[in-house]
Amino acid sequence: MNPSERLIRVSLWLAAFLASAAVWWPAPANAARIKEVASIQGVRTNQLVGYGLVVGLDGTGDQTTSAPFTTQSLTALLQQMGVTVPLGTNMQLKNVAAVMVTAQLPAFAQPGQSIDVNVSSLANAKSLRGGTLIATPLKGADGQIYALAQGNLIVGGAGASAGGSKVQINHLSAGRIPEGATVERAVPTPLNQGDYLQLDLNVTDFATASEVVRAINGRMGTNVAQALDGRAIRVRMPESPDARVAFMGEIENLNIAAASPAAKVVINARTGSVVMNQAVTLAACAVAHGSLAVTINSTPQVSQPNPLSKGGQTVVTEKAEITITQQAGSLIQMPAGVKLADVVKALNSLGATPQDLLAILQAMKSAGALTAELEVI
């Protein structure tokens, strides 16, 4: 066998080995990257807000009689431009609307970059469609100006009215200006400050914190990361800023074995929605479920006075009938379930509505049959 044939045979054998390894050496279950379970403390977005005016509306602006601050704002704006409005002038504005402008300032945003802004009506403007936002300073929680917003609004809706009839599609009193604000000030971040950075887990979990520390120390060296508690992890950083960026980029992409979540049932009391994760288990129990219906019927009755009576009046009274119906609830034995499918099957056997299921789950939790945390939103 010549060297070229031997090289080809070795390459084919290696390719077959790698292909089979994908089958008998699968990726770890519930694997996640550190960037998906944790964030860097201090590296976050910041909320900005400002008050401004939208002009150029087609008669759909604020009614100044019930929104006097629109007139005051326009008067102050005109004074800044050298236009003096005589006192007592009754300004009937229909093309101007007072608005609140909000934006998200991303981490590491630098002066000169553009960010999107949302514009929402403050008063009784019928529509902001076709309007233009006048230059509006956007401030942070510290009162400093971090961006300046201006531009034409995009409103994802339409409407028309005539003769007392009105047709409207989507929402007309709010809009958006893509890249409508220019960043004027940068927010300092702790990336290049001090010798350590802190990673904060999205959810408090000691197992996940230990797994993150193990992954970082296994890749970057011993004692680089240290868990402070079940949520905070301190990481020792390189000295140079360029090395810190590469260091954090490598750390964020490290794979860890995500810990199983705690058993939890989330209940929305307003909509009746019930959501549970796969860790929820059910102990053997017995549940009786019945429904109660209350029916009220009201029938109007007319009472006439006697023909020879004096001063009698016809009186309309109502006769109410109240009926209470309660269906029998048989006692249903529910077997223990250690899988989510078993729990769902057992709860479906009750035949309860989502609203009834809220009370049943709370009662099962109190009886110790439901091993999960109940959260009502």
C-alpha positions in Angstrom: 0.0 0.0 0.0 1.6 3.3 -1.1 1.5 6.4 1.2 -1.2 8.2 -0.8 -3.6 5.2 -0.5 -2.8 4.9 3.2 -3.6 8.6 3.7 -6.9 8.3 1.9 -7.9 5.2 4.0 -7.0 7.0 7.3 -9.0 10.1 6.2 -12.1 7.9 5.5 -11.7 6.1 8.8 -11.5 9.4 10.7 -14.6 10.8 8.9 -16.6 7.7 9.7 -15.5 7.9 13.3 -16.5 11.6 13.7 -19.9 10.9 12.0 -20.6 8.0 14.4 -19.5 10.1 17.4 -22.4 12.4 16.8 -24.7 9.5 17.4 -23.1 7.8 20.4 -21.7 11.0 22.0 -24.7 13.4 22.0 -24.6 17.0 23.3 -25.3 17.4 27.1 -29.0 17.7 27.9 -30.3 21.1 28.9 -27.1 22.8 27.8 -27.0 26.6 27.9 -24.4 29.3 27.4 -23.4 31.6 30.2 -24.7 34.6 28.3 -28.2 33.0 28.4 -28.3 32.5 32.2 -26.4 35.5 33.5 -25.7 39.1 32.8 -22.8 41.5 33.6 -23.6 43.8 36.5 -23.9 47.4 35.4 -24.0 46.5 31.7 -27.6 47.2 30.8 -30.0 49.4 29.0 -31.2 52.7 30.5 -34.7 54.2 30.2 -35.1 57.7 28.8 -38.1 59.9 28.8 -39.0 63.3 27.5 -42.0 65.7 26.9 -42.5 67.1 23.4 -44.9 68.3 20.8 -46.1 66.7 17.5 -47.0 69.1 14.8 -48.4 68.8 11.2 -51.5 66.7 12.1 -54.5 66.8 9.8 -56.9 68.3 12.3 -56.6 65.4 14.7 -54.6 67.2 17.4 -55.4 68.1 21.0 -58.6 70.0 21.9 -56.9 72.9 23.7 -60.0 73.7 25.8 -59.5 70.5 27.7 -55.7 70.3 27.3 -54.3 73.7 28.2 -50.8 72.4 28.7 -50.5 72.0 24.9 -51.1 75.7 24.4 -48.6 76.5 27.1 -46.0 74.3 25.6 -46.5 75.8 22.1 -46.3 79.3 23.6 -43.0 78.5 25.3 -41.6 77.0 22.1 -42.5 80.0 20.1 -40.9 82.3 22.6 -37.6 80.4 22.3 -37.8 81.1 18.6 -38.4 84.8 19.1 -42.2 84.8 18.5 -44.2 86.5 21.2 -47.9 85.5 21.5 -50.1 88.3 23.0 -51.6 87.5 26.4 -55.2 86.3 26.3 -54.9 84.9 22.8 -57.3 82.1 22.3 -55.3 79.6 20.2 -57.6 77.1 18.6 -55.0 74.4 17.8 -56.0 71.3 15.9 -52.7 70.2 14.3 -50.6 70.0 17.5 -50.5 67.3 20.2 -48.6 67.0 23.4 -46.7 63.7 23.7 -44.4 61.6 25.9 -41.3 60.3 24.2 -39.6 57.2 25.6 -36.5 55.3 24.4 -34.0 52.6 25.5 -30.4 53.6 25.7 -28.3 50.5 25.0 -25.2 49.6 26.9 -22.0 51.1 25.5 -24.0 53.5 23.3 -21.7 56.4 22.2 -22.5 60.0 21.2 -23.6 60.3 17.6 -25.3 56.9 17.4 -29.1 56.6 16.7 -31.7 54.8 18.7 -35.4 54.2 18.2 -38.1 56.2 20.1 -41.7 55.6 21.0 -44.2 58.6 20.9 -47.5 58.4 22.9 -50.3 61.0 23.1 -50.8 62.7 26.4 -54.2 64.4 25.9 -57.1 63.8 23.6 -55.5 63.8 20.2 -57.5 61.6 17.8 -54.5 60.5 15.8 -50.8 61.1 15.5 -50.7 59.8 11.9 -48.6 62.1 9.6 -47.2 64.2 12.5 -43.6 65.3 13.1 -42.0 65.3 16.5 -40.2 68.6 17.3 -36.7 68.3 18.9 -37.3 66.7 22.3 -34.5 66.2 25.0 -34.6 62.7 26.5 -33.5 62.5 30.1 -32.4 59.7 32.4 -33.3 59.0 36.0 -30.5 61.4 37.1 -32.1 64.3 35.2 -29.3 64.5 32.6 -30.0 64.7 28.9 -28.7 61.6 27.1 -30.4 61.9 23.7 -32.3 64.3 21.4 -35.3 63.0 19.5 -36.9 64.4 16.3 -38.5 63.1 13.2 -41.6 61.9 11.4 -43.9 59.4 13.1 -44.8 56.0 11.8 -48.3 55.0 13.1 -49.4 51.5 12.3 -53.1 52.2 12.0 -55.8 54.1 10.1 -59.2 55.5 10.8 -62.1 57.5 9.4 -65.3 59.0 10.7 -68.3 60.7 9.2 -71.9 61.3 10.2 -71.5 59.9 13.6 -69.9 56.6 12.3 -66.3 55.7 13.0 -64.0 53.0 11.7 -60.5 52.5 13.2 -57.8 49.9 12.6 -55.1 49.4 15.3 -54.0 52.2 17.6 -53.7 55.8 16.4 -52.5 57.7 19.5 -49.0 56.2 19.6 -46.3 55.8 17.1 -42.6 55.1 16.6 -39.6 56.9 15.0 -37.0 54.4 13.9 -33.5 55.8 14.7 -35.3 59.0 15.7 -33.0 60.0 18.5 -29.3 60.9 18.6 -27.2 59.9 21.6 -25.6 63.0 23.2 -24.0 61.4 26.3 -22.5 58.0 27.0 -23.3 56.1 30.2 -20.2 54.8 32.1 -19.9 51.0 32.6 -17.8 49.0 35.0 -16.2 46.9 32.2 -12.9 48.7 32.5 -13.1 49.7 36.2 -11.5 47.7 39.0 -9.9 44.2 39.0 -13.2 42.2 39.1 -16.5 42.1 37.4 -19.7 40.5 38.7 -22.0 38.1 36.8 -25.6 38.1 38.0 -27.7 35.0 37.3 -31.2 35.6 35.9 -32.7 33.3 38.5 -31.3 32.5 41.9 -30.0 29.0 41.8 -27.0 27.6 43.7 -26.5 24.7 41.4 -26.3 27.0 38.3 -23.9 29.3 40.2 -21.6 26.4 41.0 -21.8 25.2 37.4 -20.9 28.6 36.0 -17.9 28.9 38.4 -16.8 25.4 37.4 -17.0 26.2 33.7 -15.1 29.5 34.0 -12.3 28.1 36.2 -12.0 25.0 34.0 -11.4 27.2 30.9 -9.6 30.3 32.3 -7.7 28.9 35.3 -8.2 28.2 38.9 -9.7 30.9 41.2 -10.7 33.1 38.3 -14.4 32.9 39.3 -15.9 32.8 42.7 -19.5 32.4 43.7 -20.6 34.9 46.3 -24.1 33.5 46.7 -26.8 31.8 44.7 -27.0 34.7 42.2 -23.7 36.7 42.1 -20.4 35.4 40.8 -17.2 37.5 41.0 -14.7 37.1 38.1 -11.1 38.4 38.1 -10.4 40.3 34.9 -7.3 41.0 32.8 -5.7 44.4 33.0 -5.9 45.6 29.4 -9.3 46.7 28.0 -8.8 44.7 24.8 -8.0 41.6 26.7 -11.1 42.2 28.9 -13.4 42.3 25.8 -11.9 39.0 24.5 -12.0 37.5 27.9 -15.7 38.2 28.4 -16.6 37.1 24.9 -15.0 33.7 25.6 -16.7 33.4 29.0 -20.2 34.3 27.7 -20.0 31.4 25.1 -19.0 28.7 27.6 -21.5 25.9 27.7 -22.9 24.8 31.1 -25.3 22.1 32.1 -28.4 24.0 33.0 -30.0 22.9 36.3 -33.5 21.7 36.4 -35.9 24.5 37.3 -37.9 24.4 40.6 -41.4 23.1 40.3 -43.7 26.0 39.8 -47.3 26.6 38.7 -48.2 30.1 37.4 -51.8 31.1 37.6 -53.3 34.2 35.9 -56.4 35.0 38.0 -57.7 37.5 35.4 -57.7 35.2 32.4 -57.8 31.8 34.0 -54.6 30.6 32.4 -52.6 27.9 34.2 -49.0 27.1 33.2 -46.8 24.5 34.9 -43.3 23.3 34.2 -42.0 19.7 33.9 -40.8 19.5 37.5 -44.4 19.6 38.9 -45.4 16.3 40.6 -48.6 15.2 42.1 -49.2 13.0 45.1 -52.2 10.6 45.4 -55.3 12.5 46.6 -59.1 12.6 46.2 -60.9 15.7 44.9 -64.6 16.5 44.8 -65.7 19.1 42.3 -69.1 20.5 41.7 -70.6 23.7 40.2 -73.0 26.2 41.7 -75.4 28.2 39.5 -77.5 31.1 40.7 -80.4 32.3 38.4 -82.4 35.4 38.9 -85.5 36.1 36.8 -87.3 39.5 37.1 -90.8 39.9 35.7 -92.4 43.4 35.6 -96.0 43.6 37.0 -98.5 46.5 36.7 -100.7 47.3 39.6 -103.9 49.3 38.7 -106.1 51.3 41.2 -109.7 50.5 41.7 -112.1 52.2 39.2 -113.9 54.2 42.0 -110.8 55.1 44.0 -109.7 58.7 44.3 -106.0 59.7 43.8 -105.0 56.2 42.9 -102.0 55.7 40.6 -100.8 52.9 38.4 -97.6 51.4 39.8 -95.2 49.1 38.0 -93.5 46.5 40.3 -91.1 43.7 39.6 -91.4 40.1 40.8 -88.1 38.4 41.3 -87.5 34.7 41.4 -84.1 33.4 42.6 -83.1 29.8 41.9 -79.9 28.1 43.2 -78.8 24.9 41.4 -75.9 22.9 42.7 -74.6 20.0 40.8 -73.4 17.0 42.7 -69.6 16.6 42.8 -68.4 13.1 43.0 -65.2 12.3 44.9 -62.5 11.5 42.3 -59.4 9.7 43.2 -56.3 11.1 41.5 -53.2 8.8 41.3 -49.7 10.1 41.9 -48.0 11.6 38.9 -44.2 12.1 38.6 -44.3 13.3 35.0 -46.0 16.4 33.6 -48.1 14.2 31.3 -49.5 12.3 34.3 -50.3 15.5 36.1 -52.1 16.9 33.1 -54.1 13.7 32.6 -55.1 13.6 36.2 -56.3 17.3 36.2 -58.2 16.8 33.0 -60.1 13.9 34.6 -61.8 16.4 36.9 -63.5 18.1 34.0 -63.0 21.5 35.6 -62.9 24.8 33.8 -59.7 26.9 34.0 -61.4 29.2 36.5 -62.3 26.2 38.7 -58.9 24.8 38.3 -57.4 27.8 40.1 -59.2 27.0 43.3 -58.5 23.2 43.0 -54.8 23.8 42.6 -54.7 26.0 45.6 -56.6 23.5 47.7 -54.3 20.7 46.5 -51.3 22.8 47.5 -52.7 23.4 51.0 -53.4 19.6 51.3 -49.8 18.8 50.4 -50.7 16.9 47.3 -49.1 19.4 44.8 -45.3 19.6 45.1 -44.9 23.0 43.4 -44.7 26.6 44.1 -47.9 28.6 43.2 -47.4 32.0 41.7 -50.5 34.2 41.0 -49.9 36.9 38.4 
